Amino acid sequence: MPTAHLIAVGSSPLGKTDLPGRDLFSKALAEAFEELPDPADVVDGLYVGAQSERYENQIMQGTLMAEWAGLRNVPAERVEACAAAGALALKNAVRDVRAGVHDAVLACGVEKMTAGGTEGATNALGAAFERALEQRSGITAPATYALLARRYLHETDATERDLARIAVKNHRNAASNPRAMFQDEVDIETAMNAPDVAPPLKLYDCAPVTDGAAAVVVANDEVAADLQARADAVRVAGVGSAANNLAVAERDLTYVEGANVAASTAYEDAGVDATDVDVAEVHDAFTVCEALLAEAAEFAPKGRGIETVEDPADRSAGWTDVQINTSGGLKARGHPIGATGLLQAVEAHEQLTGRAGERQVADADTALLINEGGVADAHTVAHVLTARGE
Amino acid sequence: MTDTDSTTTGPLAPEDITADSPFTLPGFFDALADGQLLAARCTECETHMLPPRPACYGCGSRAVTLAEQPRTGEVISYTSVNRPPSAFDHLAPITVAVVELDTSARLTGRVDAPLDDVSIGDRVELQVRDPETADIDPDFDLSYEEEWPVHVFELL
């Protein structure tokens, strides 16, 4: 089976921008291809992750993004699993390269979330929830995750302050990430005193509404060897995904089983286990998710996922020494839904190639990415990335 | 709970899947409007599923049948939607909960009580309201949803 390499990455500015979706994509593409020939001379296909056509009244993003990249009459498809769309694009690109269907594929993601204001984003995201009983009860993304958080605080020793500390940590990480939407640190009292969004979740427990795009090039050995100026490319060593139930009520609120299946599958595919992972980007759409995913990825013992904020030496027995969400995570790097899974890959690429600047984790050679869609593990895609040669 | 007049056990045949059957959403909501809360019950592993569906998420079996559900259950988790979708704006803040019925079927729903009055473990009863009484903006409903009732929990 051909090996899939991540040979180039790019992202747009993240936040509320004056650029529509296709132009955000152009920014991400321009960075990814800074040191490469034209996309038409490199890739044979494209996948684009995009959550909703409600933001810009545009479907057919596969065709549109291919056109903007100068690709014509190649396979180009939009993929969707709410916020897991970006990783789904990466997964499909990796599958095609591994299967020998294509030598190189462009995986990208884009979302123009601010187009309709907070109300537009709330309504667009609401389509991710089960319609018949849950949407008709008036729920929102913060509310569904608040149901997880309330139960987590009930079953474990964790407190609202523990959740707030995750937000504080992710803002601190984002402050040293030039790509991040938020460049400011937040202190614990600010986070604790912020308005309730859906109790026990407060403003700083929630990832922001973000415009943004990301693009990565996945290539086989030959293309990677031809095009790579540096010998430090990153390998996509493992892939896993799983869809759990759609209704949040019909899932375990404190164990994201689907995420565990996806991560375990990716570990097995890569021939690693949780203790091998040096850096992880996990889907902290809400602070409680970071704790739940640390447990599902088998970094943390049950009920102690909140210790993602601690130095490894200070964590409970049974914890690994992984560093989580060095990018600032969804919370502070930003969460442009369809692009998020690829922004995770961008951070892993920087960490594994030693380009992460102040937030560089020493000797990082294995990364785990967990990208989720719907509420928590309604859909999970996991990737293991390794520095080449590992 | 006893099974209803559905004497058959799945797999469902294509001709079983009509808008009259509670295994479809129109049939489920028609029964709910008539006062019957019907779940799919897996005859292999006893998982109860709301709304009913043709296969069991617990074990994968399609040997499902219909079973009327009790209206009472317990709050598993709860929160308040402070900024709801626009069709629900006038109802904010909306208390919502995940409730486990006494058969172990679980569903999310509004709770007709202020957030501060609700706790995990509280006993609740499911009430069925017509769409007007439930007070959702009619623009929210798709054409086929307009007559469907809405469930709301009340504290016991």
Interface residues (C-beta under 8 A of the other chain):
Chain A: T118 E119 T122 N123 G126 A132 L133 E134 Q135 R136 S137 G138 I139 T140 P142 A143 A146 L147 L148 A149 R150 R151 H154 D196 V197 A198 P199 P200 L201 N245 A247 V248 A249 E250 L253
Chain B: L25 F28 F29 M49 L50 P51 Y57 I76 S77 Y78 T79 S80 V81 N82 R83 P84 P85 S86 A87 F88 L91 I94 V96 A97 V98 V99 R106 L107 T108 G109 R110 L115 I120 I136 F140 E145 W148 V150 H151
